[in-house]
Amino acid sequence: MRFLTETNINFMKYRGFFVWFSLALLAVSGVELIAFKGLNLGIDFAGGTQMTVALRDEVSTDELRRQLADAGLGDAVIQTYGLPEDRTVLIKTPVVAGSEEGSAVVITRALGTALNNGDAFDLNQRGTQAVAELLFEKDPDGLRGGDEAEARLHYEETTAALLDARQPVFRSMDELDAVSGLSDATRNLLKQETVLGAFNVVGAENVGPQIGEELKQKGIWAVALSLIGMLIYIWYRFELRFGVGALVAVFHDFLITLGLFGLINYEFNLPTIAAFLTLVGYSVNDTVVIFDRVRENMRRHRRKPLVDVMNDSLNQTLSRTVLTSGTTLLVVACLFFLGGEVIRGFAFVLLIGIVIGTYSSVYVASPVTLLWEKYFSTEGDQVRKAGKA
């Protein structure tokens, strides 16, 4: 499929305006990252404890914050997670000095004291082993009189069916009636012997300060080395002026996307680093395609000014740029809107990065290459001397 094959757009006519526009965007991103919100570092880099907690009932984040403050965790960050009807919150606490296990136990105890009543068997918090042991001990289906191993296996299978239905919490005992694989005796036992606690810990992570700092340094090195590698490759494959143009364009894409990422306040973690590395590769790939056509046209039209060669090459690759970026953008947009909360930050980087990267291939990489040729290359010296003569 080919379209836009006969275009004759003078892309470089307004390159000065777009260079200043990009500089303004870079300045805004830099100010936002340094002077204002900055990045919302996840525990991968900041260290600390992160817990995902599903609530049985509606509980405001202010109430949860007050309860954790009473337990000595006044610096905890609490935010809603997923859809409102999920009643799921994310709780993050900073590194606890002298503690390798973090704050998970303290958070669980504080929530249990504030939200639960008594020490009854909590069907919303207990795991597979505890529930299976309870059923085996009480033996509601009367199987222990025969093969004990078979009875234990039966209650383990019953527990698996029960906990599969607990996603992520039971909000009423009536929900047990809809769980397949449970006998009436087992349902009656659970309703009599257990309670539904107010919350369930869906997930918990803890990262120590040394590991967080090490991951941060490795993330920075990964991005820096990828940029250097791109410069060396394009310098070797083309010329230094093209390598400089591509490097500036990638740095432009990275910083602006990073500024928007910080503004939206998504969590910056290891998957985010992977997204930015993907962005670096995508942005350079689009630029290399254009520069490859520029090199071909320079061989065909040796006396033609580079700015005209740039315009011709951009028009000739326009169809490919629109098709590639457009189809990729559709996929990433689906990932962003339909992929769920867990990968939304990752998808956001790619979504914004594709748009910015396509723009920069035309209005950052190409103008920077022209500026380098004018002021630093041998051809630029000849042009300036000819102008003075």
Secondary structure as the mmCIF struct_conf table of DSSP 4:
data_model
#
loop_
_struct_conf.conf_type_id
_struct_conf.id
_struct_conf.beg_label_comp_id
_struct_conf.beg_label_asym_id
_struct_conf.beg_label_seq_id
_struct_conf.end_label_comp_id
_struct_conf.end_label_asym_id
_struct_conf.end_label_seq_id
BEND BEND1 GLU A 6 GLU A 6
HELX_RH_3T_P HELX_RH_3T_P1 PHE A 11 TYR A 14
HELX_RH_AL_P HELX_RH_AL_P1 ARG A 15 ALA A 35
BEND BEND2 PHE A 36 LYS A 37
STRN STRN1 ASN A 40 LEU A 41
HELX_RH_AL_P HELX_RH_AL_P2 ILE A 43 ALA A 46
STRN STRN2 GLY A 48 LEU A 55
BEND BEND3 ARG A 56 ASP A 57
HELX_RH_AL_P HELX_RH_AL_P3 THR A 61 ASP A 70
TURN_TY1_P TURN_TY1_P1 ALA A 71 GLY A 72
TURN_TY1_P TURN_TY1_P2 GLY A 74 ASP A 75
STRN STRN3 VAL A 77 TYR A 81
BEND BEND4 GLY A 82 GLY A 82
HELX_RH_3T_P HELX_RH_3T_P2 PRO A 84 ASP A 86
STRN STRN4 THR A 88 THR A 93
HELX_LH_PP_P HELX_LH_PP_P1 VAL A 95 VAL A 96
TURN_TY1_P TURN_TY1_P3 ALA A 97 GLY A 98
BEND BEND5 GLU A 100 GLU A 101
TURN_TY1_P TURN_TY1_P4 GLY A 102 SER A 103
HELX_RH_AL_P HELX_RH_AL_P4 ALA A 104 LEU A 115
BEND BEND6 GLY A 118 ASP A 119
STRN STRN5 PHE A 121 ASP A 122
TURN_TY1_P TURN_TY1_P5 LEU A 123 GLN A 125
HELX_RH_AL_P HELX_RH_AL_P5 THR A 128 LYS A 138
TURN_TY1_P TURN_TY1_P6 PRO A 140 ASP A 141
TURN_TY1_P TURN_TY1_P7 ARG A 144 GLY A 145
BEND BEND7 GLY A 146 GLY A 146
HELX_RH_AL_P HELX_RH_AL_P6 GLU A 148 ALA A 165
BEND BEND8 GLN A 167 PRO A 168
HELX_RH_3T_P HELX_RH_3T_P3 MET A 173 ALA A 178
TURN_TY1_P TURN_TY1_P8 SER A 180 GLY A 181
HELX_RH_AL_P HELX_RH_AL_P7 ASP A 184 GLU A 193
STRN STRN6 THR A 194 VAL A 195
BEND BEND9 ALA A 198 ALA A 198
STRN STRN7 PHE A 199 VAL A 207
HELX_RH_AL_P HELX_RH_AL_P8 PRO A 209 ARG A 237
BEND BEND10 PHE A 238 PHE A 238
HELX_RH_AL_P HELX_RH_AL_P9 LEU A 240 ILE A 264
TURN_TY1_P TURN_TY1_P9 ASN A 265 ASN A 265
STRN STRN8 GLU A 267 PHE A 268
HELX_RH_AL_P HELX_RH_AL_P10 LEU A 270 ARG A 300
TURN_TY1_P TURN_TY1_P10 ARG A 302 ARG A 303
BEND BEND11 LYS A 304 LYS A 304
HELX_RH_AL_P HELX_RH_AL_P11 LEU A 306 GLN A 316
TURN_TY1_P TURN_TY1_P11 THR A 317 THR A 317
HELX_RH_AL_P HELX_RH_AL_P12 LEU A 318 LEU A 338
BEND BEND12 GLY A 339 GLY A 339
BEND BEND13 GLU A 341 GLU A 341
TURN_TY1_P TURN_TY1_P12 VAL A 342 ILE A 343
HELX_RH_AL_P HELX_RH_AL_P13 ARG A 344 TYR A 363
TURN_TY1_P TURN_TY1_P13 VAL A 364 VAL A 364
HELX_RH_AL_P HELX_RH_AL_P14 ALA A 365 TYR A 375
TURN_TY1_P TURN_TY1_P14 PHE A 376 PHE A 376
BEND BEND14 SER A 377 SER A 377
HELX_RH_AL_P HELX_RH_AL_P15 THR A 378 LYS A 388
#
